[in-house]
Structures are given as structure tokens and as C-alpha cells.
């Protein structure tokens, strides 16, 4: 019986981020992308979210390589955590490799990981798979799509892409190669769905450069620009226009500094001599000769832009008249944080310019017309929308139908489901372990639903600690109970309530003693139950109650 091609998404479906797709044929597995996601608002204390890769760990011996489409965090961010458990070579373009090396060095994994750099047009043999790198346009240099070939057929995996006829670097997307693959026959297309809700075409990155020019022209104040650190083409345009108007450029933010260093070392950025200066040199320059590029376009708490706005940055302080340019769109969920930063900038007398006023940001993802062109060129037998939330994948499926594809040949999958492909059929058949692994500091996966539930409880209702000292022999109350609260009430304003709690806890302990109850678990449960019931009646609040017994 002929082997089937299995395609399993361990992330990137019903969500934006955490992209990881598994291709499996016989005894060979290749992985496309290994990204992280950002925590939801109720994931208190969580730094990042990564895919559950227990299926890959179980099939470690089959993995022939991890192929990366580009260097954004939602495609490479999980590598430092996944590579602790999986030993596999990485295949990617030079820019992506540079960013990955920096990331792995920080985690002490660089010396144990083989990274092979490839360029558009290269073909890598990985077991029974061959993977061809195809140049695409995106909001980071050196982005590629993959043509993945195995005995069942060819799959085109686009990664993130758009059509930019006037890119800043790297040339236009290789539409001709997608067309050639379509004529030769493509079994399945796995295509980015992020911007499927937008009609028309995505604007060219050069539009942003024109906006920068108009904002620099005639400006006599300092210019501060915040953007995504990974958008090397955007940073290049800022440097170009600053040099044109005789301004020196300083960079603030570790991720921005790292991206700048990697892109310059690899030749993806050209900085004219004398334009780039250290932040410490800004004090010696007049306002109209200064341009600062910072991280923090999303209002992140510890980012450079946020620290500048709230006067906690060690080297930069907002001055009245500063022109602050927000060259990024808000990621859903970040609007309040960004708004707080903008309000603080206005409070300090700065002028804030964002994309509502000018073209200061363009997307790196294809809109409807571009997606239609990709479908028309590739002409796949089967279509699998990826990289999008449910509504995006459903809309992408409708777009494919408008392009002439039968609904029976479109598969909208879910994380963990196994798609089985033959030359003539495609179906979902079974599941593998999948889900979200939470990263908190150095801990990976040690924070589960119970811990999150407790954190949510603490965040919403606070905690009351009841400390009691009992005799080890008789169970008699020797001291206490003492009531300690955090996040529930302010002690000085609620002395009567706390006194009532203390009296009630004492009564519960005396009742337990009179009934000769000496089991600590039962005593704690009784204290917790009575106090919880009392507090809800009194305050309609339900704080976490932690009884603590010490014996003497």
C-alpha cells in the first residue's frame, strides 16, 4: 500500500502566531517554521507561548530538518525552547540564520545546533523530501516560500508573503516560479490567510519612505521613530531619509540594536559613513540634526519607547516639540498600551504622528487580489488555509472557491489534526498531541491550567492568609489566628472586617477542638469554608484563603 503524505499543524491555525507545520512521509519528517505566540490577557506572568512538540519528541529519529521561512518571532521564536528537546539541523536564508544564531547564543544552544544557510533557488534533500526555496516579499529581508516535494506530489507552503513590485531590497517576489510549479502540477497549497479580509493589494514599502520624507522635510525638532525591530527595510528607509536631511541616527532598544548589527554584518543594510552615532553623542547635537529609532511600537512595558515616554529611560527624555512617529500598526489587544504611551507623549509636549495621518506602516501580508493571483498561478488540487484565525481561514476558503476550486478539495484544519494526502484524495484522519506550552522565565511548560487559574483568582480577588499556632500534642490554639491580606482590602480601613475574620477563625478552631478534630486538613478546610462563606455574604467577593498551621 502506497505511503500517504501527512500534514500536521502544531500551531498557526485559529490563531496568529505560534506557526509550526509538520510534513511526514514514511519514516521522514520535516518541520516548517517554529514560532512563538504572545500570551492572552488572562495568562498572568507568562512571557511567551510555544507549540506543544511532544509529537516531534516522540518521533525524533524521523526528523530530517527544520526549515524556516523568515526571521520573525512567530516563525522562529520557539526554537530556543524546542531545540532543548529536539536535535535537528536548521535550513534558512542568511538573514534568518543571523537572527537565529543571535537567539541561540543567548540561550547557550549555538554550539549544539547545525544551521545551514540557503538562498532562493536552492533545493535541499531531506530524506524522501526535497525542499525548494522560493523568493517572496515580506516585511523582513530574505523571506522565502517552499516547494516541498515527495513521492505523493508537490506542496507549496507560502509562509508570510505579499507582492511588492518596488521592494526596498531583494527584488520582487518570484511569481514566475510559482507559475511554473502550477503548470507542472501542485498537489496542495498552504497559504497565509492573515490579510484575506482586506480587498485589493497591499501597498509597497516605498510608500512609507515617501511619508518619512514629508515628515523630515522642514522639521526643526528632534525626530523619534518607533517601529518593529525586525523590519530591516523600514529601518533602512529611515536611515536613508535621515542622511538626506543631514541628521545623525541613534538606535535604542536591544532587539533593534541586534537586528541592526546582524543586517549590517550580513550586508542587508547600507549605512552611510558617519550617520550612525551612539546615544551618548546626542547631547552635543542640535535638535534638527537628531533622529532616534526605538523599539516599543506596541507599548510594551519595558520597551525603549515606553521608558522614553514615562521618563524612565537613562539617556533619552522627551522634550517639548519632539516629533514622534509611530511607524507600526497596533497588534489587536495592544491598543490600550499604545494609547497610554501616546497620551504621555502629548502630556510632555511632543507631536505624535501615526498611520491615521500618513502612510507610516504597510502590511507584510497579501490582500485579496494578491491571494487570488497566487491561487491562479499555483492551481493546486487541494487547498489548506493556514496562518489565521477561524474567520480568516473561512474567508480564504471562499476566495479559493471563487477561483474555481471545489469545496470538497478545501480542508480547514485545526491544531493537532492530521491531514492525509494521496495523489487523488485529502482528508482529516486522527489527531496528535498538541496545544500551548507556556514559558514563564526559565520555566517551560511548568505553568499549567491550575497555576493560571490561581493567578487569575489572585489577580481578581486577592488573598487572605490565616496563620495559626496549635499544640502538637493536644491541638489547642496557642496563638493567633493572625490575618494577613494582599490585594483584598487595605488593613487600616477595614480593621472591623479583619477583626470579625479573626473572631470567626478562632470560633472555628474552638469548635474543632471541642469535637476533638485534630486532622490538619479538616481544620484548614473548616477555616477556609467558614471564612469564604462569611466574606461573600459581607463583601460579595471571593478572595483566595490560605490557612497555615504551625505546631509547637
ZAMARGU-4260 file (C-alpha; in steps of 0.2 Angstrom, whole numbers, plus 5000, padded with zeros to 4 digits):
<rodrens>
0) 5000/5000/5000 | 5007/5017/4995 | 5013/5029/5009 | 5002/5044/5012 | 5009/5062/5015
5) 5003/5068/5032 | 5002/5087/5036 | 5000/5092/5054 | 4999/5109/5060 | 5005/5111/5078
10) 5002/5130/5078 | 4996/5144/5067 | 4978/5138/5065 | 4964/5148/5074 | 4977/5160/5079
15) 4990/5172/5073 | 5007/5166/5078 | 5015/5150/5085 | 5017/5144/5067 | 5024/5126/5066
20) 5019/5113/5052 | 5024/5095/5051 | 5026/5086/5034 | 5028/5067/5036 | 5030/5054/5023
25) 5035/5036/5028 | 5050/5037/5040 | 5054/5055/5036 | 5048/5071/5044 | 5052/5089/5040
30) 5046/5104/5050 | 5042/5121/5043 | 5044/5136/5055 | 5045/5135/5074 | 5036/5151/5080
35) 5030/5158/5097 | 5014/5167/5101 | 5010/5180/5114 | 5001/5176/5130 | 4982/5180/5131
40) 4977/5194/5144 | 4972/5180/5157 | 4989/5172/5156 | 4996/5181/5171 | 5015/5181/5172
45) 5018/5171/5156 | 5031/5178/5144 | 5028/5168/5128 | 5018/5153/5122 | 5025/5140/5111
50) 5018/5124/5102 | 5017/5108/5111 | 5030/5097/5101 | 5028/5081/5111 | 5024/5073/5094
55) 5041/5078/5087 | 5050/5072/5103 | 5042/5055/5101 | 5047/5055/5083 | 5064/5062/5085
60) 5073/5049/5074 | 5062/5053/5059 | 5066/5072/5059 | 5077/5077/5044 | 5077/5096/5046
65) 5068/5112/5052 | 5065/5124/5038 | 5062/5142/5042 | 5053/5154/5030 | 5059/5170/5038
70) 5066/5178/5054 | 5050/5184/5063 | 5047/5179/5081 | 5030/5170/5076 | 5041/5159/5064
75) 5057/5156/5074 | 5054/5162/5092 | 5051/5144/5099 | 5067/5137/5093 | 5077/5140/5109
80) 5064/5130/5118 | 5061/5117/5106 | 5079/5113/5102 | 5082/5108/5120 | 5072/5093/5117
85) 5074/5090/5098 | 5091/5088/5089 | 5088/5093/5071 | 5098/5104/5058 | 5090/5121/5053
90) 5089/5127/5035 | 5086/5145/5031 | 5092/5160/5022 | 5107/5171/5028 | 5097/5185/5036
95) 5086/5172/5046 | 5101/5162/5051 | 5109/5178/5058 | 5094/5181/5069 | 5093/5163/5074
100) 5111/5162/5079 | 5109/5178/5090 | 5094/5170/5098 | 5103/5153/5101 | 5118/5161/5108
105) 5108/5170/5122 | 5101/5153/5127 | 5118/5144/5126 | 5112/5132/5111 | 5123/5139/5097
110) 5137/5126/5098 | 5125/5112/5098 | 5114/5117/5083 | 5118/5115/5064 | 5112/5129/5054
115) 5113/5128/5035 | 5111/5144/5025 | 5102/5143/5008 | 5096/5156/4995 | 5081/5157/4984
120) 5083/5143/4971 | 5092/5131/4982 | 5085/5114/4984 | 5088/5104/5000 | 5086/5085/5000
125) 5079/5079/5017 | 5075/5060/5017 | 5062/5057/5004 | 5058/5076/5004 | 5066/5089/4993
130) 5063/5107/4998 | 5065/5121/4986 | 5067/5139/4992 | 5057/5152/4983 | 5060/5171/4985
135) 5045/5181/4992 | 5042/5199/4998 | 5038/5202/5016 | 5042/5215/5030 | 5059/5207/5033
140) 5073/5203/5021 | 5076/5186/5014 | 5059/5179/5016 | 5055/5163/5006 | 5041/5151/5002
145) 5044/5132/5000 | 5040/5120/4986 | 5040/5103/4996 | 5041/5088/4985 | 5039/5070/4990
150) 5033/5054/4980 | 5014/5059/4983 | 5016/5076/4975 | 5022/5094/4977 | 5015/5106/4991
155) 5018/5124/4991 | 5020/5132/5008 | 5020/5151/5006 | 5025/5157/5023 | 5021/5176/5025
160) 5021/5185/5009 | 5015/5199/4998 | 5018/5206/4981 | 5029/5221/4981 | 5034/5227/4964
165) 5045/5241/4971 | 5053/5232/4986 | 5067/5241/4996 | 5079/5226/4994 | 5079/5209/4986
170) 5069/5211/4971 | 5051/5207/4968 | 5043/5190/4973 | 5047/5176/4961 | 5029/5174/4953
175) 5036/5165/4938 | 5042/5151/4948 | 5025/5149/4957 | 5018/5149/4939 | 5030/5135/4933
180) 5026/5125/4948 | 5007/5127/4944 | 5010/5121/4926 | 5020/5106/4932 | 5006/5101/4945
185) 5004/5106/4963 | 4995/5094/4975 | 4992/5106/4989 | 4994/5125/4993 | 4996/5130/5011
190) 4994/5149/5010 | 4995/5164/5023 | 4977/5170/5027 | 4982/5185/5038 | 4975/5199/5027
195) 4961/5189/5017 | 4949/5202/5025 | 4957/5216/5015 | 4952/5219/4997 | 4964/5225/4984
200) 4983/5224/4985 | 4995/5228/5000 | 5004/5244/4997 | 5023/5244/4994 | 5036/5248/5007
205) 5041/5263/4997 | 5025/5272/5002 | 5032/5273/5019 | 5048/5281/5013 | 5038/5295/5004
210) 5029/5298/5021 | 5045/5299/5030 | 5052/5312/5018 | 5037/5323/5020 | 5039/5322/5039
215) 5058/5326/5039 | 5057/5340/5026 | 5057/5357/5035 | 5056/5349/5053 | 5067/5359/5065
220) 5064/5347/5080 | 5071/5331/5086 | 5063/5316/5077 | 5060/5300/5086 | 5053/5285/5076
225) 5047/5268/5084 | 5044/5253/5073 | 5046/5234/5073 | 5065/5230/5075 | 5064/5216/5063
230) 5058/5227/5049 | 5075/5230/5041 | 5069/5238/5025 | 5059/5251/5036 | 5075/5255/5046
235) 5085/5257/5030 | 5072/5269/5024 | 5073/5279/5040 | 5092/5280/5039 | 5091/5285/5020
240) 5080/5299/5023 | 5089/5305/5039 | 5105/5305/5029 | 5097/5315/5015 | 5092/5329/5028
245) 5108/5329/5037 | 5103/5320/5053 | 5113/5308/5064 | 5104/5292/5068 | 5105/5284/5086
250) 5096/5267/5090 | 5088/5262/5107 | 5082/5245/5111 | 5091/5229/5112 | 5081/5220/5099
255) 5083/5235/5087 | 5102/5235/5090 | 5104/5216/5087 | 5094/5217/5071 | 5104/5232/5065
260) 5120/5223/5069 | 5115/5207/5061 | 5109/5215/5045 | 5124/5226/5043 | 5136/5212/5046
265) 5127/5201/5033 | 5126/5216/5020 | 5107/5218/5021 | 5108/5236/5026 | 5119/5250/5020
270) 5123/5264/5032 | 5132/5279/5025 | 5148/5283/5035 | 5146/5295/5050 | 5127/5294/5050
275) 5125/5281/5065 | 5130/5288/5082 | 5129/5282/5100 | 5115/5289/5111 | 5128/5297/5122
280) 5133/5309/5107 | 5116/5316/5105 | 5118/5329/5119 | 5132/5338/5108 | 5120/5339/5093
285) 5107/5352/5088 | 5089/5346/5088 | 5087/5347/5069 | 5102/5335/5067 | 5095/5321/5078
290) 5085/5306/5073 | 5081/5292/5086 | 5075/5275/5081 | 5067/5264/5095 | 5058/5248/5099
295) 5041/5249/5108 | 5029/5252/5094 | 5016/5241/5103 | 5018/5250/5120 | 5027/5235/5128
300) 5030/5239/5147 | 5049/5238/5146 | 5052/5244/5129 | 5063/5259/5124 | 5048/5270/5118
305) 5038/5267/5134 | 5053/5271/5145 | 5056/5287/5135 | 5038/5292/5136 | 5037/5289/5155
310) 5054/5297/5159 | 5062/5281/5165 | 5075/5280/5150 | 5093/5283/5156 | 5098/5293/5141
315) 5083/5300/5132 | 5070/5312/5139 | 5055/5319/5129 | 5057/5337/5125 | 5043/5349/5120
320) 5041/5350/5101 | 5049/5332/5098 | 5041/5324/5083 | 5037/5306/5087 | 5032/5295/5073
325) 5023/5278/5076 | 5028/5268/5061 | 5018/5252/5065 | 5000/5247/5066 | 4993/5241/5083
330) 4993/5222/5085 | 4975/5218/5092 | 4975/5219/5110 | 4989/5232/5112 | 4978/5247/5108
335) 4977/5252/5127 | 4995/5251/5130 | 4999/5261/5114 | 4986/5274/5119 | 4994/5276/5136
340) 5011/5279/5128 | 5004/5292/5115 | 4994/5301/5129 | 5010/5303/5140 | 5020/5309/5124
345) 5007/5323/5122 | 5007/5327/5140 | 5026/5330/5139 | 5023/5342/5124 | 5028/5330/5109
350) 5019/5330/5092 | 5014/5312/5088 | 5011/5306/5071 | 5004/5289/5067 | 4997/5279/5052
355) 4980/5288/5054 | 4988/5304/5047 | 5000/5296/5034 | 5006/5280/5026 | 5018/5276/5040
360) 5015/5257/5040 | 5011/5244/5027 | 5007/5226/5030 | 5019/5212/5025 | 5004/5201/5021
365) 4995/5198/5005 | 4977/5205/5002 | 4963/5198/4992 | 4969/5202/4975 | 4987/5195/4978
370) 4980/5179/4986 | 4969/5177/4970 | 4985/5179/4959 | 4994/5166/4970 | 4979/5153/4968
375) 4978/5157/4949 | 4997/5154/4947 | 4999/5138/4958 | 4982/5130/4953 | 4983/5117/4967
380) 4972/5101/4968 | 4969/5104/4986 | 4970/5120/4997 | 4974/5121/5015 | 4972/5139/5023
385) 4985/5142/5037 | 4991/5157/5047 | 4975/5164/5053 | 4960/5164/5064 | 4945/5155/5060
390) 4936/5169/5051 | 4951/5172/5041 | 4953/5154/5035 | 4935/5153/5031 | 4936/5168/5020
395) 4951/5161/5012 | 4942/5145/5008 | 4928/5156/5000 | 4941/5165/4990 | 4948/5149/4984
400) 4930/5143/4979 | 4928/5160/4969 | 4944/5155/4960 | 4935/5139/4954 | 4941/5126/4967
405) 4928/5113/4973 | 4923/5115/4992 | 4927/5096/4993 | 4945/5100/4989 | 4947/5113/5003
410) 4952/5107/5021 | 4951/5119/5035 | 4960/5110/5049 | 4964/5113/5067 | 4980/5112/5078
415) 4984/5094/5081 | 4973/5086/5067 | 4982/5075/5054 | 4978/5078/5036 | 4982/5063/5025
420) 4985/5066/5006 | 4987/5054/4992 | 4988/5059/4974 | 4969/5060/4972 | 4962/5062/4990
425) 4964/5073/5005 | 4955/5070/5022 | 4957/5073/5041 | 4962/5057/5049 | 4966/5057/5068
430) 4975/5069/5079 | 4992/5070/5088 | 4996/5078/5105 | 4995/5097/5103 | 4992/5113/5112
435) 5000/5128/5121 | 5016/5127/5131 | 5018/5142/5142 | 5035/5149/5146 | 5037/5159/5162
440) 5055/5165/5165 | 5066/5149/5164 | 5052/5138/5166 | 5045/5129/5151 | 5028/5120/5152
445) 5029/5120/5171 | 5014/5133/5172 | 4998/5124/5169 | 4980/5127/5169 | 4979/5125/5189
450) 4993/5138/5191 | 4985/5150/5179 | 4968/5148/5187 | 4976/5153/5204 | 4985/5168/5197
455) 4968/5174/5189 | 4960/5171/5206 | 4974/5181/5215 | 4973/5195/5202 | 4954/5197/5203
460) 4951/5194/5221 | 4967/5194/5231 | 4972/5183/5245 | 4969/5181/5264 | 4982/5171/5274
465) 4976/5164/5291 | 4991/5159/5302 | 4988/5148/5317 | 4999/5140/5330 | 4992/5124/5338
470) 4999/5112/5351 | 5006/5097/5343 | 5000/5086/5357 | 4983/5092/5361 | 4978/5103/5346
475) 4975/5118/5357 | 4976/5135/5350 | 4992/5143/5357 | 4992/5159/5347 | 4983/5168/5333
480) 4974/5166/5322 | 4983/5181/5313 | 4975/5188/5297 | 4986/5194/5283 | 4979/5201/5267
485) 4986/5205/5250 | 4976/5213/5236 | 4959/5211/5246 | 4957/5226/5257 | 4968/5240/5264
490) 4971/5235/5283 | 4969/5252/5291 | 4952/5255/5283 | 4945/5238/5286 | 4950/5234/5304
495) 4932/5229/5309 | 4931/5217/5295 | 4948/5209/5299 | 4943/5208/5317 | 4927/5199/5313
500) 4938/5187/5302 | 4949/5184/5317 | 4935/5180/5328 | 4927/5168/5316 | 4943/5159/5313
505) 4945/5157/5332 | 4927/5151/5334 | 4930/5138/5320 | 4946/5132/5329 | 4937/5130/5346
510) 4923/5121/5338 | 4936/5109/5330 | 4945/5107/5347 | 4928/5103/5356 | 4924/5090/5343
515) 4942/5083/5345 | 4946/5086/5327 | 4965/5085/5325 | 4967/5082/5307 | 4975/5097/5300
520) 4967/5095/5283 | 4950/5095/5291 | 4954/5110/5301 | 4961/5120/5287 | 4945/5116/5276
525) 4934/5121/5290 | 4943/5138/5292 | 4943/5141/5273 | 4924/5136/5271 | 4918/5147/5285
530) 4928/5162/5281 | 4924/5161/5262 | 4905/5160/5266 | 4906/5175/5278 | 4916/5186/5266
535) 4905/5183/5251 | 4890/5187/5262 | 4898/5203/5268 | 4908/5209/5253 | 4902/5199/5238
540) 4920/5195/5235 | 4929/5178/5234 | 4947/5180/5239 | 4959/5165/5240 | 4960/5159/5258
545) 4976/5151/5263 | 4975/5143/5281 | 4993/5140/5288 | 4995/5129/5304 | 5011/5129/5314
550) 5013/5116/5328 | 5023/5118/5344
</rodrens>
